[in-house]
Amino acid sequence: MHTEDVDSHLYRLLVLNLALQLFDGVATYQGLRLGFREANPLLVSAFDLIGVVPALLLFKAKACGLLVLLHRAAPARIGVTVLRGLAAVYCILSLGPWLGKFVSLATTLL
């Protein structure tokens, strides 16, 4: 890939990862409101300590800040590899499980 292509790909991966963070935060909040439990024990502890909304905002702001830092500071090819991996992890550990829970709930309501 040419440098322009790698930089463009890196930017698209940053946007994807930021969108996954946003999805995870909103899905977690809505899931908790619907009676589902959060699987991340660190986040659950933070909920108990400072509340759900502040904890989610704090954790998601940190994650988004680190994604932007990675995008800006890492060499492009390394950044692409890392952001691909992070997107895959979030799809497996967040997007998939939350969508499964919401679809399951929707089918019971029909």
ABEGO torsion letter per residue (X at the ends): XBAAAAAAAAAAAAAAAAAAAAAAAAAAAAAAAAGBBBABAAAAAAAAAAEAAAAAAAAAAAAAAAAAAAAAABBAAAAAAAAAAAAAAAAAAAAAAAAAAAAAAAAAAX
